[in-house]
């Protein structure tokens, strides 16, 4: 089982659109990431996103490329400043159940705090640089902790 933590692509400013959909740049960076992940064999069995438009759009682009026809799942507890405990507990449950791969699309600082807590670091450190459209891949490790396998940002993929 692998867990993919995704930060949404670049969004429009609140002045431009208060709902903050993906910008043209954001859409492009997520599409590049989706293409890269598809070529790399990433095939999540679940794609979960926050209730904010930009995360939903990010999840939809990724799911279309990686798992066509998969129903997206919206979760209330993935907002930028939400506690990460619910996601960490859910991830442990997925790992124990031997679930398929799960992709979660959300926001900063939530994603960096979740990654820190999953690998056993102090969640307040936010040690990972999740640029817009970045994806981290983790797998369960010993002692209930997770191992970070990789973290890729769209700017590394060209375009």
C-alpha positions in Angstrom: 0.0 0.0 0.0 1.3 3.4 -0.9 0.0 6.8 0.2 0.3 9.8 -2.1 0.0 13.2 -0.5 -0.7 15.9 -3.0 -0.7 19.7 -2.7 -3.3 21.3 -5.1 -2.0 23.1 -8.1 -1.6 26.9 -8.2 -5.0 28.6 -7.6 -6.3 32.0 -8.8 -6.2 34.8 -6.3 -9.2 35.4 -4.0 -9.6 38.8 -5.8 -9.8 37.1 -9.2 -12.3 34.4 -7.9 -13.3 33.9 -4.3 -13.8 30.2 -4.9 -10.1 30.0 -5.9 -10.1 27.5 -8.8 -6.9 26.3 -10.4 -5.1 28.9 -12.5 -4.0 28.1 -16.0 -0.5 27.5 -14.6 -1.9 25.3 -11.8 -3.9 23.2 -14.3 -0.8 22.8 -16.5 1.5 21.8 -13.5 -1.1 19.2 -12.3 -1.5 17.8 -15.8 2.3 17.4 -16.1 2.4 15.7 -12.8 -0.5 13.4 -13.8 1.3 12.4 -17.0 4.5 11.7 -15.0 2.7 9.6 -12.4 0.8 7.7 -15.1 4.1 6.8 -16.9 5.5 5.8 -13.5 2.7 3.3 -12.9 0.9 5.1 -10.1 -2.7 3.7 -9.9 -4.5 4.7 -6.8 -7.7 2.8 -5.8 -9.0 5.8 -3.9 -8.6 9.6 -4.5 -9.7 11.8 -1.6 -9.7 15.6 -1.6 -10.6 18.5 0.6 -13.8 20.4 0.1 -12.1 23.3 -1.5 -12.5 23.7 -5.3 -8.7 23.8 -6.1 -8.1 20.5 -4.4 -11.1 18.9 -6.1 -9.9 20.1 -9.5 -6.4 18.8 -8.7 -7.9 15.4 -7.7 -10.1 15.2 -10.8 -7.1 15.8 -13.2 -5.0 13.2 -11.4 -7.8 10.6 -11.2 -8.6 11.1 -14.9 -5.0 10.2 -15.8 -4.3 7.6 -13.2 -7.6 5.8 -12.5 -10.2 6.7 -15.2 -13.8 6.3 -13.9 -12.8 6.3 -10.2 -15.2 8.2 -8.0 -13.6 11.0 -6.1 -14.1 11.3 -2.4 -14.5 14.6 -0.6 -13.4 14.9 3.0 -14.1 17.8 5.4 -11.0 17.3 7.5 -8.3 18.2 4.9 -8.4 22.0 5.1 -5.2 24.0 5.3 -5.2 24.4 9.1 -7.1 21.2 10.1 -5.5 18.8 12.6 -3.7 15.9 10.8 -4.7 13.2 13.4 -7.7 12.0 11.4 -5.7 11.5 8.2 -2.8 9.8 10.1 -5.3 7.4 11.8 -7.0 6.7 8.5 -3.7 5.9 6.8 -2.8 3.5 9.5 -6.1 1.8 9.1 -5.7 1.6 5.3 -2.2 0.0 5.8 -3.5 -2.5 8.4 -6.4 -3.5 6.1 -4.0 -3.9 3.1 -6.0 -1.4 1.1 -4.9 -0.4 -2.3 -3.0 2.8 -2.9 -4.6 6.0 -1.7 -4.1 9.5 -3.0 -5.0 12.6 -0.9 -5.2 16.1 -2.3 -5.1 19.0 0.1 -3.3 22.1 1.2 -0.3 23.6 3.0 0.5 23.6 5.8 -1.7 20.5 6.3 0.3 18.3 3.9 3.7 19.1 5.4 2.4 18.5 8.9 0.7 15.2 7.9 4.0 14.0 6.2 6.0 14.9 9.3 3.6 13.1 11.7 3.4 10.0 9.4 7.2 9.6 9.4 7.4 10.1 13.1 8.8 13.7 13.1 7.3 16.7 15.1 4.3 17.8 13.0 5.1 21.4 13.8 8.4 21.2 11.8 6.7 21.2 8.3 10.1 20.0 7.0 8.8 19.1 3.5 8.6 21.8 0.8 5.3 21.0 -0.9 5.1 23.5 -3.8 1.9 23.7 -5.7 1.2 20.4 -7.5 3.9 18.5 -5.6 3.3 14.8 -4.7 4.9 12.8 -1.9 4.9 9.0 -1.9 5.0 7.0 1.3 4.7 3.4 2.3 4.2 1.8 5.7 7.4 1.1 7.7 8.2 -0.5 11.0 6.7 0.5 14.2 3.6 2.2 12.7 5.7 4.9 11.0 5.8 5.6 7.3 8.8 5.9 5.0 9.0 8.7 2.5 9.9 7.1 -0.9 10.0 10.3 -2.9 8.6 13.9 -3.3 8.4 15.4 -6.7 7.5 18.9 -7.7 6.1 19.9 -11.2 9.0 22.2 -11.9 11.3 19.2 -12.0 9.2 17.7 -14.8 9.8 20.5 -17.4 7.2 22.2 -19.4 
